[in-house]
Each structure stands twice: as structure tokens, then as C-alpha cells.
């Protein structure tokens, strides 16, 4: 698996359904980029001026919303992941 450094997190991208409630299938070209994912790995946190690690706001297992064009996309064994800074995580979905 991937171990993020510093204040970065790895999320597994959650794809939205490809079919509308009326049964119409949405082609890939018409879909918006997903902006939701499950946190699968968390870095140790950013170092502050005192040399101490700042605690991370998210933990493994959290579902987060993230900025639309944030992070770096990677694919491992056919699964899409995104590595992004914790500041690009906008909210935790509860």
C-alpha cells in the first residue's frame, strides 16, 4: 500500500452511480469528476515551527469531500486513488 508523507492523505475515489433514478445511463464524457472518497492512509502530519507534529484532521475510514482539481490521481490494481494534502479535504461526510 501507499504511505503518504507529511500532511498528505491517500483516498480511494468513490464513483457516483452511472445511472439516473429514471434508468438513463450517463456516459463517461458527461460525468463530473468525483469529489468524494474514503481515506485509506494518513501521513504523520505537518511539522510546526517548534519541531512538533500537528495532528491530522482526518483518520483512516473517514469519507471526505475534496476540491475538484486537487491532488494527484493514481491507479493501483485497477482501483483509483488520489493523493492530496489534508488542506484540500473540504469536509468529512458523517
C-alpha distances in whole Angstrom, upper triangle without the diagonal:
4,7,10,13,16,17,15,12,10,12,12,15,18,21,24,26,28,31,34,36,39,37,36,33,32,31,28,30,32,28,27,24,22,22,20,17,15,13,9,9,12,13,16,18,21,24,27,30,31,28,26,23,24,22,20,21,18,16,13,15,17,19,20,22,21,24,24,23,21,18,16,15,12,12,9,11,14,12,13,11,13,12,16,18,19,22,21,21,24,24,23,24,26
4,6,10,13,14,11,10,8,10,11,15,18,20,24,27,28,32,34,36,39,37,37,33,32,31,27,29,31,28,26,23,21,20,19,16,14,12,9,7,10,10,13,16,18,20,24,27,28,25,24,20,21,20,17,19,17,15,13,15,17,18,18,20,19,21,22,21,18,15,13,13,11,11,10,13,15,13,13,10,11,9,12,14,16,19,19,18,22,22,21,23,25
4,7,10,11,9,8,8,11,13,17,20,23,26,29,31,34,36,38,41,40,39,36,34,34,30,32,33,30,28,24,22,21,20,17,15,12,9,6,7,7,10,12,15,17,21,24,24,21,20,17,18,17,15,17,15,13,12,15,16,18,18,20,19,21,23,22,18,15,14,15,13,15,13,16,18,16,16,12,12,10,12,13,14,18,18,17,21,22,21,23,25
4,7,8,6,6,7,10,13,16,19,22,25,29,30,34,35,37,41,39,39,36,34,33,29,31,32,29,26,23,21,19,18,16,15,11,10,7,6,5,8,10,12,14,18,21,22,19,18,15,15,15,12,15,13,13,12,15,16,17,16,18,17,18,20,19,15,12,12,14,13,15,15,18,20,17,16,12,11,8,9,9,11,14,14,15,18,19,19,22,24
4,6,6,8,10,14,17,19,22,25,28,32,34,37,39,41,44,43,42,39,37,36,32,33,34,31,29,25,24,22,21,19,18,14,14,10,8,5,7,8,9,11,15,18,19,16,15,12,13,14,12,15,14,14,15,18,18,20,19,20,18,20,22,20,16,13,14,16,16,18,18,22,23,21,19,15,14,10,10,10,11,14,15,16,19,21,21,24,26
4,6,9,12,15,19,21,24,27,30,33,35,38,39,41,45,44,43,40,38,37,34,35,35,32,30,26,24,22,22,20,19,15,15,12,9,5,6,5,5,8,11,14,15,13,12,9,10,11,10,13,13,14,15,19,18,20,18,20,18,19,22,20,17,14,15,18,18,21,21,25,26,23,21,18,15,12,11,9,10,12,14,15,18,19,20,23,25
4,7,10,13,17,19,22,25,27,31,33,36,37,39,42,41,40,38,35,35,32,33,33,30,27,24,22,19,19,17,16,13,14,11,8,6,7,4,5,9,11,15,16,14,13,9,9,9,7,10,10,12,14,17,16,17,15,17,15,16,19,18,14,12,14,17,18,21,21,25,26,23,20,17,14,11,9,6,6,8,10,11,14,16,16,20,22
4,7,10,14,15,18,21,24,27,29,33,34,36,39,38,37,35,32,32,28,30,30,27,24,20,19,17,16,14,14,11,11,9,6,5,8,8,9,12,15,18,20,18,16,13,12,12,9,11,10,11,12,15,14,15,13,15,13,14,16,15,12,9,11,13,14,17,18,21,22,19,17,13,10,7,5,4,5,9,9,10,14,15,16,19,21
4,6,10,12,15,18,21,24,27,30,31,33,36,35,35,32,30,30,26,28,28,25,22,19,17,14,13,11,10,7,8,6,5,6,9,10,12,15,18,21,23,21,19,15,14,13,9,10,9,9,9,12,11,12,11,13,11,13,16,15,12,10,11,12,13,15,16,19,19,16,14,10,8,6,6,6,6,10,10,9,13,14,13,16,18
4,7,9,13,16,19,22,24,27,29,31,34,33,32,29,27,27,24,25,26,23,21,17,15,13,12,9,8,6,6,5,6,9,12,13,15,19,22,25,26,24,22,19,18,16,13,14,11,11,9,11,11,12,11,13,12,14,15,15,12,9,10,10,10,12,12,15,16,12,10,7,6,5,7,9,9,13,12,11,14,15,14,16,19
4,6,9,12,15,18,20,24,25,27,30,29,29,26,24,24,21,23,23,20,18,14,12,11,9,6,5,4,5,7,9,12,15,16,18,22,24,28,29,27,25,21,20,18,14,14,11,11,9,9,9,9,8,10,10,13,14,14,12,10,10,10,10,11,12,15,14,11,9,6,5,7,8,11,11,13,12,10,13,13,12,14,16
4,6,9,13,16,18,21,23,25,28,26,26,23,22,22,19,21,22,18,17,14,11,11,9,5,5,6,7,9,12,15,19,19,22,25,28,32,33,31,29,25,24,21,18,17,14,13,11,10,11,9,10,12,12,15,15,15,14,12,12,10,10,10,10,12,11,8,6,5,7,9,11,14,14,17,15,13,16,15,14,14,17
4,6,10,13,14,18,20,22,25,23,23,20,18,18,15,18,18,14,13,10,7,8,6,4,7,9,10,13,15,18,21,22,24,27,30,33,35,33,31,27,26,24,20,19,16,16,14,13,12,10,10,10,10,13,12,13,12,12,12,9,10,10,12,14,12,8,6,6,7,10,12,15,15,17,14,13,15,15,14,14,17
4,7,9,12,15,17,18,22,20,20,18,16,17,15,17,17,13,12,10,7,8,6,5,7,10,12,15,17,21,24,24,26,30,32,36,37,35,33,29,28,25,22,20,17,17,15,13,12,9,10,10,11,14,13,15,15,15,15,13,14,13,15,16,13,10,9,9,11,14,15,18,17,19,16,14,15,15,14,12,15
4,7,8,12,14,16,19,17,17,14,12,13,11,14,14,10,10,9,6,9,8,8,11,14,16,19,21,24,27,27,29,33,35,39,40,39,37,33,31,29,25,23,20,20,19,16,16,13,13,12,13,15,14,15,16,16,16,14,15,14,16,16,13,11,9,11,13,16,17,20,20,22,18,17,18,17,17,15,18
4,6,9,10,12,15,14,14,12,10,12,11,14,12,9,9,9,7,9,9,10,13,17,18,22,24,27,30,30,32,35,37,41,42,41,39,35,33,31,27,25,22,22,21,18,17,14,14,13,14,16,14,17,18,19,19,17,18,17,19,20,17,15,13,15,16,19,20,23,22,23,20,18,18,18,17,15,17
4,6,7,10,12,11,11,9,9,11,11,14,13,10,11,12,10,13,12,14,16,20,21,25,27,30,33,33,35,39,41,44,46,44,42,39,36,34,30,28,25,25,24,21,20,17,17,16,18,20,18,20,22,22,23,20,21,20,21,21,18,16,15,18,19,23,23,26,26,27,24,22,22,21,20,18,19
4,7,10,12,10,8,6,5,8,8,11,10,8,11,12,12,15,15,16,19,22,24,27,29,32,36,36,37,41,43,47,48,47,45,41,39,37,33,31,28,28,27,24,23,20,20,19,20,21,19,21,23,23,23,20,21,20,22,21,18,17,16,19,20,24,25,28,28,29,26,24,24,24,23,21,23
4,7,8,6,5,4,6,9,11,14,12,11,13,15,15,18,18,19,22,25,27,30,32,35,39,39,40,44,46,49,51,50,48,44,42,39,36,33,31,31,29,26,25,22,23,21,23,24,21,24,26,27,27,24,25,24,25,25,21,20,20,22,24,27,28,31,31,32,28,27,26,26,25,22,24
4,5,5,5,6,7,11,13,15,12,11,14,16,16,18,18,20,23,27,28,32,34,37,40,40,41,45,47,50,52,51,48,45,42,40,36,34,31,32,30,27,26,23,23,21,23,24,22,24,27,28,29,26,27,26,28,28,25,23,22,25,26,29,30,32,32,32,29,27,26,25,25,22,24
4,5,7,10,11,15,17,19,16,15,17,19,18,20,20,22,24,28,30,33,35,38,41,41,43,47,48,51,53,52,50,46,43,41,37,35,32,33,31,28,27,23,24,23,25,26,24,27,29,31,31,29,30,29,31,30,27,26,25,27,28,31,32,34,33,34,31,29,27,26,26,22,23
4,6,9,11,15,18,19,16,16,19,21,21,23,23,25,28,31,33,36,38,42,45,44,46,50,51,55,57,55,53,49,47,44,41,38,36,36,35,32,30,27,28,26,28,29,27,29,32,33,34,31,33,31,33,33,29,28,27,30,31,34,35,37,37,37,34,32,31,30,29,26,27
4,6,9,13,16,18,16,15,18,21,20,23,23,25,27,30,32,35,38,41,44,44,46,50,51,55,57,55,53,49,47,44,41,38,36,36,34,31,30,27,28,26,28,29,27,29,31,33,33,30,31,29,31,30,26,26,26,28,30,33,34,37,36,37,34,32,31,30,30,27,28
4,6,10,13,14,12,13,16,19,19,22,22,24,27,30,32,35,37,40,44,43,45,49,50,54,56,54,52,49,47,44,41,38,36,36,34,32,31,27,27,26,27,27,25,27,29,31,31,28,29,28,30,29,26,25,24,27,28,32,33,36,36,36,32,31,30,30,30,27,29
4,6,10,12,10,10,14,16,16,20,20,22,25,28,29,33,35,38,41,41,43,47,48,52,54,52,50,47,45,42,39,37,34,34,32,30,29,25,26,24,25,26,23,25,27,28,28,25,26,24,26,26,22,22,21,24,25,29,30,33,33,34,30,29,29,29,29,26,28
4,7,8,7,7,10,13,14,17,18,20,23,26,28,31,33,36,39,39,40,44,46,49,51,50,48,44,42,40,36,34,32,33,31,28,28,24,24,22,22,23,19,21,24,25,25,22,23,22,25,25,21,20,19,22,23,27,27,30,31,31,28,27,26,27,27,25,27
4,5,6,7,10,12,14,18,19,21,24,27,28,31,33,35,39,39,40,44,46,49,51,49,48,44,42,41,37,35,33,33,31,29,29,25,25,23,23,23,19,20,23,24,23,21,22,21,23,23,19,19,18,21,22,26,27,30,31,31,28,27,27,28,28,27,29
4,5,5,8,10,12,15,17,18,21,24,25,28,30,32,36,36,37,40,42,45,48,46,45,41,39,38,34,33,30,31,29,27,27,23,23,21,20,20,17,17,20,21,20,17,18,17,20,20,17,17,15,18,19,22,23,27,28,28,25,24,25,26,26,25,28
4,6,8,10,13,16,19,20,24,26,28,30,32,34,37,37,37,41,43,46,48,47,45,42,40,39,35,34,32,33,31,30,29,25,24,22,21,20,16,17,20,21,20,18,20,19,23,23,20,19,17,20,20,23,24,27,29,29,25,25,25,27,28,27,30
4,7,10,12,15,18,20,23,26,28,30,32,34,38,37,38,41,43,46,48,47,46,42,40,39,35,33,31,32,31,29,28,24,23,20,20,19,16,17,20,22,22,19,22,21,25,25,22,21,19,21,21,24,25,28,29,28,24,24,24,25,26,25,28
4,7,8,12,14,16,20,23,24,27,28,31,34,34,34,38,40,43,45,44,42,39,37,35,31,30,27,29,27,26,24,21,19,17,17,16,13,15,17,19,19,17,19,19,22,23,19,18,16,18,18,21,22,25,25,25,21,21,21,22,23,21,24
4,6,9,12,14,18,21,23,25,26,28,32,31,31,35,36,39,42,41,39,36,34,32,29,27,25,26,25,24,22,18,17,14,14,13,9,11,14,16,17,15,18,18,22,23,20,18,15,16,16,19,19,21,22,22,18,18,18,19,20,19,22
4,6,9,12,15,17,19,21,23,25,28,27,28,32,33,36,39,37,36,33,31,29,26,24,22,23,22,21,20,16,15,12,11,10,7,9,11,13,13,11,14,15,19,20,17,15,12,13,12,15,15,18,19,19,15,15,16,17,18,18,21
4,6,8,12,14,17,19,20,23,26,25,27,30,32,35,37,36,34,31,29,27,23,21,19,20,19,18,16,13,11,9,9,10,8,10,11,12,13,12,14,15,17,19,16,14,11,11,11,14,14,17,17,18,14,13,14,14,15,14,18
4,7,11,13,15,17,18,20,24,22,24,27,29,32,34,33,31,28,25,24,20,18,16,18,17,16,14,11,8,6,5,7,6,9,9,11,13,12,15,16,19,21,19,16,12,12,10,13,12,14,14,14,11,10,10,11,12,12,15
4,7,10,13,15,16,19,22,21,23,27,28,32,34,32,30,27,24,22,18,16,14,15,14,13,10,7,6,5,6,9,9,12,12,13,14,13,15,16,18,20,18,14,12,11,10,13,12,14,14,15,12,9,10,10,9,9,12
4,6,9,12,13,16,20,20,22,25,27,31,32,31,29,25,23,21,17,15,12,12,11,10,8,6,6,7,8,11,12,14,12,12,13,12,13,14,15,17,16,12,10,9,9,11,11,14,13,15,12,10,11,11,10,10,13
4,6,9,11,15,18,18,21,24,27,30,31,30,27,23,22,19,15,14,10,10,8,6,6,4,6,9,11,14,15,17,15,14,15,14,15,15,15,17,16,12,11,9,10,12,12,14,13,16,14,11,13,12,10,10,12
4,6,7,11,14,15,17,21,23,27,28,26,23,20,18,16,12,11,8,7,5,5,5,6,7,10,11,15,16,17,15,13,14,14,14,15,15,17,17,14,12,10,10,10,11,12,10,14,13,10,13,12,10,11,13
4,7,11,14,15,18,22,24,28,29,26,24,20,19,17,14,14,10,8,5,6,8,10,11,14,14,18,19,19,17,15,15,14,13,14,13,15,16,12,12,9,10,10,12,14,13,16,16,13,17,16,14,15,16
4,7,10,12,15,18,21,25,25,23,20,17,16,14,11,13,10,8,6,9,10,12,13,15,15,18,20,20,17,14,14,15,14,15,14,17,18,15,14,11,11,9,11,12,11,15,15,13,17,17,15,17,18
4,7,8,11,15,17,21,22,19,17,13,13,11,8,10,8,7,7,10,11,13,13,15,15,17,20,20,16,14,15,16,16,18,17,20,21,18,17,13,12,10,10,10,9,13,13,12,15,15,14,17,18
4,6,8,11,15,18,19,16,14,10,11,10,8,11,10,10,10,14,14,16,16,18,17,19,21,21,17,14,15,17,17,19,19,22,23,20,19,15,14,11,10,9,9,13,14,14,17,18,17,20,22
4,7,9,12,16,16,13,11,7,8,8,8,11,11,11,12,16,16,19,18,21,19,21,24,24,20,18,19,21,21,23,22,25,27,24,23,19,17,14,14,12,11,14,16,16,19,19,19,22,23
4,7,9,13,14,11,9,6,5,6,6,9,10,11,13,17,16,19,17,19,18,20,23,22,18,17,18,21,21,24,24,27,28,25,23,20,17,14,13,10,9,11,14,14,17,18,18,21,23
4,6,10,11,9,8,6,5,8,8,11,13,15,17,20,19,21,19,21,19,20,23,22,18,17,19,22,23,26,26,29,30,27,25,21,19,15,13,10,10,11,14,15,17,19,19,23,25
4,7,8,6,5,5,6,10,11,14,16,18,20,23,23,25,23,24,22,23,26,25,22,20,22,25,26,29,29,32,34,31,29,25,22,19,17,14,13,14,18,19,21,22,23,27,28
4,5,5,6,6,7,10,12,15,18,20,22,26,24,26,24,25,24,24,27,27,23,22,24,28,29,32,32,36,37,34,32,28,25,21,19,16,15,15,19,20,21,23,24,28,29
4,5,7,9,10,14,16,19,22,23,26,29,28,30,28,29,27,27,30,29,26,25,27,31,32,35,36,39,40,37,35,31,28,25,22,19,18,18,22,23,25,26,27,31,33
4,6,9,10,14,17,19,22,24,26,30,29,31,29,31,29,30,33,32,29,27,30,33,34,37,37,40,41,39,36,33,30,27,24,21,20,20,24,25,27,28,28,32,33
4,7,9,13,15,19,21,22,24,28,27,30,28,30,28,29,32,31,27,26,27,30,31,34,34,37,39,36,34,30,28,24,23,19,19,20,23,24,26,27,28,31,33
4,6,9,12,16,18,19,21,25,24,27,26,27,26,27,31,30,26,25,27,30,30,33,33,36,37,34,33,29,27,23,21,18,17,18,22,22,24,25,25,28,29
4,6,9,12,14,15,18,21,21,23,22,24,23,24,28,27,23,22,24,26,27,29,29,32,34,31,29,25,23,20,18,15,14,15,19,19,21,21,21,25,26
4,7,9,12,14,17,20,19,21,19,21,20,22,25,25,21,21,23,25,26,29,29,32,33,30,28,24,22,19,17,14,12,13,16,16,18,18,18,22,23
4,7,9,10,13,16,15,18,17,19,19,21,24,25,21,20,23,25,26,28,28,31,32,28,26,23,21,18,16,13,11,13,16,15,16,16,16,19,20
4,6,7,11,13,12,14,13,16,15,18,21,21,18,17,19,21,22,24,25,28,28,25,23,19,17,15,13,11,8,10,13,11,13,13,13,16,17
4,7,11,12,10,12,11,13,13,16,19,20,17,17,20,21,23,25,25,28,28,25,23,19,17,16,13,11,8,9,11,9,11,10,9,13,14
4,7,9,7,9,8,11,12,15,18,20,16,16,18,19,20,22,22,25,25,21,20,16,15,14,12,11,8,10,12,9,11,9,8,11,12
4,6,6,9,10,14,15,18,21,22,19,18,19,20,20,21,21,23,24,20,19,16,15,14,14,13,10,14,15,12,14,12,10,12,13
4,6,9,11,14,15,19,21,22,19,17,18,18,18,19,18,20,21,17,17,14,14,13,14,14,12,16,16,13,16,14,12,13,14
4,7,9,13,15,19,20,22,20,19,20,19,19,19,19,20,20,16,16,14,15,15,16,17,14,17,17,14,16,14,10,11,11
4,6,10,12,16,18,20,18,17,19,19,19,20,20,22,22,18,17,14,14,15,14,15,12,15,14,11,12,10,7,7,8
4,7,10,14,15,18,16,16,18,17,18,19,20,21,20,17,15,13,13,14,14,15,13,15,13,10,11,9,6,5,8
4,6,10,12,15,13,13,16,16,18,19,20,22,21,17,15,13,12,13,12,12,10,12,10,6,7,6,4,6,9
4,7,9,12,11,12,15,15,18,19,21,23,22,18,16,14,12,13,12,13,11,11,9,6,6,5,6,7,11
4,6,9,7,9,12,13,16,18,20,23,21,18,15,13,10,11,9,10,9,9,6,4,5,7,9,11,14
4,6,5,9,12,13,16,19,22,25,23,20,16,14,11,12,10,10,11,9,6,7,7,10,13,14,18
4,6,9,11,12,15,18,21,24,21,19,15,14,11,13,11,13,14,13,9,10,10,13,15,16,20
4,7,9,10,14,16,20,23,21,19,15,14,11,12,10,12,14,13,9,11,12,15,18,19,23
4,7,9,13,16,19,22,21,18,14,12,9,9,6,8,10,10,6,9,11,14,16,18,21
4,7,10,13,16,19,18,16,12,10,6,5,4,7,10,11,8,10,13,15,17,19,22
4,7,10,13,17,16,14,11,8,5,5,6,10,13,14,11,13,16,19,20,21,25
4,7,10,13,12,11,7,6,5,7,9,13,15,17,14,15,17,19,20,21,24
4,7,10,10,8,6,5,6,8,11,15,17,19,17,17,20,22,22,23,26
4,7,6,5,5,6,8,11,14,18,20,22,20,20,23,24,23,24,26
4,5,5,7,8,11,12,16,19,21,24,22,21,24,25,24,25,27
4,6,9,10,14,16,20,23,24,27,25,24,27,28,26,26,28
4,7,10,13,16,19,23,24,27,24,23,26,26,25,25,27
4,7,10,13,16,20,21,23,21,20,23,23,22,21,24
4,7,10,13,17,18,20,18,17,20,20,20,20,22
4,7,10,13,15,17,15,14,17,18,17,18,21
4,6,10,12,14,11,11,14,16,16,17,20
4,7,9,12,10,11,14,16,16,18,21
4,6,8,7,8,11,14,15,17,20
4,5,5,7,11,13,14,18,20
4,5,5,9,10,11,15,17
4,5,7,10,12,16,18
4,6,9,12,14,18
4,6,8,11,14
4,7,10,13
4,6,9
4,6
4
